């Protein structure tokens, strides 16, 4: 029997009925008591806050990581990627750029199939910023049938800037957008797209 000094107190809290019903089903699946289940959730939420984030942001990041893995995105050290791009850019620039465009086109088509009812440009922005190239200061602005994409990163090499630019062009081609203007310099990408009439 636990003494008063060692026992952890319990409190009654109010929970929405729909959430409680889902929690009961999940407890049944996992073979946990409601007490253990709710304590696990609170502990996880508090750990997230201690890490200066929250469960919503963690879940969003996890979903992007999982999506990236499902779509074949490889996580490699940036120094290795930079070396490979620099080498290929010198040896076979034309095919490297073509491959970047082709990869972006394929990636965009995958997003369309996976998220048919969602804003795929927002999904693409999230993946580029949080999973593939997290150092990018990237903004995508919708203007009716036009989209303005701006990207700034002082650490991007000339090679990586051009490869990312072509990858993005390919992805937007899959979304049925064509390039109106592309200004691409080392560390700076500014592309204007418009909805294709075809």
N, C-alpha and C positions, 0 to 999 in steps of 0.2 A: 504494500500500500504506500502510495506516495505521501510524503509529508507536505505540509503547507509551504515549507521553505523550498522544497525541491520541485514541486508540481508547477507546471506552466499553466497560467490561467487561460480560460476560454471565454470568448465574447460572442454574443449573438449579433450577426450582421444581416442587413437586408440585401437581397439579390433579386434581380428581375426574374420573373417566372420562366421566360423562354431560355435564359442563360442557365438557370438551375436545372431545367429539364435536359438540356444538352450535357451539362456536367454530370448528371446522374447516369446518362447513357455512356459517357466516356469512362466514368468510374467502373461501370459494369464491364466494359470492354477490357479495361486494364486490371481488373480485380483489386481495385483500391477502395478504401473507405472515403467518404466525402471529406472527412476531417484531414486525411493524408493528402488528398487531391488538392484541396483549397490551400493547405499550408505550402505545398510545393509551388503552386501558382504565385502566392504571395512572396515566397522566398526568391523565386526567379525574377519577379517584378522588382523587388528591392535590390537585388544584385545588379540588375540593369541600370537602375537609378544611380547606384554607387559607381557604375562605369560611365556615368554622365550620358546615358542614353535611355531608351525605354523599349518595352516589348514591341510596340508598333514598328519602331525603326529597325529593330533586330529582325522581326518577321519579314519586313520589306526587303532587307538586305539578303536574308536567307532565300527568299523567293527568287531574287535576281541571280544569286549564286547558283541555285538549283536550275533555273532556266538556262543560264550560261552553260552549265555542264551538259544539260539535255541537248543543247544546240551545238555542242562540240567545242566550246570556247576553252582554250587551254590557259592555265595560270602558270606563267613563267616569270623568272626574275627580269625586271626591266633592262638590266645591263646586258643580259643574254639576247633579249629581243632587239635592243639597240645595235648590238654587234652584228646580228644576222641581217637586219635591215640595211645597215651601212655597207656590209659586204655585198649583198644582193643588188643594192642600188647601184653600186659601181660596176658589177659584172653583168647584170641583166635587168636594167631599170625598166624597160618597156614591159617585159613579162611580169615583173613584180607589181607594177601599177595596174596592169590588166587583171592580175590575180586578186589584188585588193578590191577592185571594182566587182569582180565576179563573186568574191566572198561576201561583200556587202549586199549584193543582189540576192544571194541565197539566204543570208541572214534575215533580210527584210521579208522575204516570202515566208520564212519560218514563223516570224512574228505575226504575220497576217493570218496564218493558219492556226496558230496557237491562241491568238487573242482577236477573234473575228468581230467581237462586239465592243472592243476597247480602243482607246486612242493609242495607236501604235507608235506615233511620234513621241508621246510621253514615255512609253515603255522603252523605246530606243534611247532616249535621253538618259533615263535612269540607268540602263545597262552600261552605256558609254561612260557615265560619270562615276558610278559606284562599283563597277565590276571590271570593265575592260581597261579604261584609262582614267583612273581616279584623280589624276593630277590636273585634269582639264577644267578650265573655267568655261563651261559650255552652256549656252542658252539657245533655246529653240522657240521662236515667236511665231504664232499663227496670225496671219492677216488675211482672213477670208480664204481665197483660193491660192494665196501665196504663203510661203514660209521663209523666214530669215533665220539662218543658223550662224552663230558666232562662237568662235572657240579661240581662247588665248591660253598659252602655257609657255612660260619662259624656259622650261627645261626640254621642250620638244626639239629634236634635231630636224634638219631640213628633210631628211629621208622619212622620218616618222610622220612629219606634218603632211607630206604628199600622200603617203600610204593611208593615213586616217581620212584625209580629204576624199580620196577615191572610194574608200570603204563606205563612207557616208553617202556619197553620190549613188553608189550601187543600192544601198538600202532604200533611199528615197525613190529611186527608179522603180523598185518593187512596190512602193506605196503609190505609184502612178504620178510621180512628180518629176519634172524635168528641170535641168539647171538653166537659170537665166543669167547668172553671173557668179563666177568663182574667183575670189581673190585669195591666193594661197602663198604665204611667205613663211619663213622659218618661225615656228611657234604661233602663227596666226592663220586661222581659217575663217573666211567669211563667204558663205554661199547663200544665194537667193534662189529659191525654187518656186515654180508655179505648177498648179495642177495641170496635168496633161489632158489635152482634148480628145485624145484617142482612147 
